[in-house]
Amino acid sequence: MRTDKAERLLAKAADLGSQLVVFPEAFIGGYPRGSSFELAIGARTAKGIDDFRKYHASAIDVPGHEVERLAEMAKKYKVFLVMGVIEKEGYTLYCTVVFFDSQGFVLSQRRNRSERIMIDFP
């Protein structure tokens, strides 16, 4: 599950007495550093489309199941949680940060539109 590693790290931080736990950009969903998805103006390769499909599949819905799970984790470990995710909306992906309080409520989310990635599937 996409949140398993986050929970292991969150549990460790809580055991050390952390009250605020901040994860980096794109912790859930991953960041495609160096990937161009083999795009060129006016052309897409089959490999590039397949790479993007895999990347899109690793993104999450906000709100959605993974966000609910993260909220449960914030409540369980009684920490304020800041989580960087790759959010999907249709075929568009965003670098998003989601803020949770120690009671498991989503306080806010911030979608970074400057890091928007969009490729239409054929």
N, C-alpha and C positions, 0 to 999 in steps of 0.2 A: 504494500500500500504506500502511496506517495507521502503519507505523514509519519511513517514509522521512524525514520531517521530523526525527524524533527522531535518526536516524542522522546526518543532516547536522550537527545541533547538537552531537551527541556527538563527532563527528570533530573539529569545530572546538575544542571544549573540551579534548579530548585533545591536539591540536596545541599548545594554549597551556600544556600541562603539568598539566592537572587530573587528580587521582587519584580524586576523588569528584564525581559529576555528579548533581544533583538536579533533577528536573522537577516542575512543579506538579501539583496535584490535577487529575484528569480530563484530563491532557495527551492521552492516547489515549482516544478516545471522545467527548471534548468535554463541556462542562458546559452544560446548557440554561438559562442565566441568563435569568430573566424569563419562561420558558415555563411555562404552567399546564397544557399539553396540553388546554386548554379543558375542564377538569373542573369540575363542580359536584356538590354532594352529590346522589346519586341520578341523575346524568345524565352522559353523555359524548357529545361531538359526533363526527361522522365525521372532521372535520379534526383534532381532538385525538387520535383513535385513530391516524390516519395519521402525525401528527407523532411520536407515541410509537413507532410501528413503525420510523420512520427513525432515531430516537435509539437504539432497541434494536439495530438493525442495525449501528450504529457501535460498539457495546460489544464487548468481547472475552471469551473464555473464559480462566479462570485455574485450572489450567494450560491451555495451548493453543498454537496456532501462533505468535501474536504474542509470547507470553512466551518461547517457544523462540528466536525471532528476537532479542528483546532480550537474552537470555542470550548469544547468539553475539556481539552487538555489544559487550557488556561485556567479553567475553574478547578480542575483536579489538582493542579500544582500550585494554585493560588498565586499566579503571577500575571503581571501585565505582559502581553505578548504582542510583538510587532513582527509580522511575517511578510517577506517578499515572495510574490507568486507571479507566475505567468497566467494571466486571465484570458479566457477565450469568450468571445461573443460572436457567434456565427463563425465566419472564417477569419476574423480579425483577432490578433493577439495583442495584449497590453502587458507592460510591466506594471504591476499593481502592488501596493502595500496595504495590508489589512491590520487594523489595530483592535486588540481585544483587552477588556478589563479582567481583573482577577476573579470576577464572578461569572465569566464566560460569555459576556455580551460583546457583540461587535460594536465598537465605538465609532469607527469610521473606516473608510477605504479611500485610497488615493490612486487614481489611475494615471499613469504617466503617458500622455498622448504623444509625446515627442519620440517615444520608443515603439511606436505602433508598427506592427508587421502585418501586411495583408497580402495574401496570394489567393486567387480564386482557384479552386480545384476544377480540373476539366470535367 
